[in-house]
């Protein structure tokens, strides 16, 4: 199996012929595929987590623990990218919302008062 960097995704290429050589056709994100070096990672899990992993692997349809863990990590990476994108959008909305207001002590006291009355109004 070969992994190819194709920002913002990692493309997984599988197949008997791929065991020896990476694909040579271009991927949509760039002209030349760039293999990501693979390394081996050994982890120790307590029995209950090993059992959970075995059950999840059986239910998932992945061929190996390695593929399953790679998919979990990739899903987490994409989740974090989406969270950062959401934060970036919120910052852009704030910047576009109008002129800045100085965050003085008076501002925060007023803000806390408004927040408290909003909570009481519920």
C-alpha positions, -999 to +999 in steps of 0.1 A: +000+000+000+012+035-008+000+068+006+002+099-015+001+135-002-026+154-019-034+183+003-058+185+020-062+148+017-040+117+017-048+093-011-045+056-003-035+035-033-039-003-030-036-033-052-013-062-060+007-042-085+011-013-061+029-035-036+061-030-056+058+004-074+037+035-068+012+045-094+026+068-121-005+085-133-010+120-119-034+128-091-058+158-094-038+180-070-004+178-087+013+164-117+035+139-099+025+116-071+047+120-040+049+089-019+048+094+019+074+072+036+058+046+057+071+036+091+062+010+116+047+019+150+042-006+178+017+002+205+007-016+237-030-017+246-047-031+276-070-062+270-103-043+269-089-018+243-075-047+222-109-064+223-126-031+213-101-027+184-108-063+173-145-057+173-142-024+155-119-039+129-143-068+123-173-044+119-154-018+097-144-039+067-108-028+069-082-054+059-059-047+088-054-029+121-029-007+103-055+005+077-081+010+104-058+031+126-047+051+096-084+058+087-091+069+124-061+092+124-070+107+090-106+113+102-092+131+133-069+152+112-098+162+089-119+170+120-092+193+133-088+210+099-126+216+098-124+231+134-096+254+124-115+264+093-146+272+114-125+293+137-110+311+108-144+319+094-156+332+128-126+355+130-132+367+094-169+374+103-158+393+134-134+414+114-160+422+088-187+430+113-177+466+118-152+488+136-134+474+166-147+483+201-120+489+228-123+461+254-120+483+285-130+474+320-162+493+315-170+473+283-165+440+302-187+451+331-214+461+307-210+429+287-212+408+318-244+427+330-260+421+296-251+384+297-265+380+332-298+397+323-300+375+292-295+344+313-322+355+338-346+362+310-346+326+298 
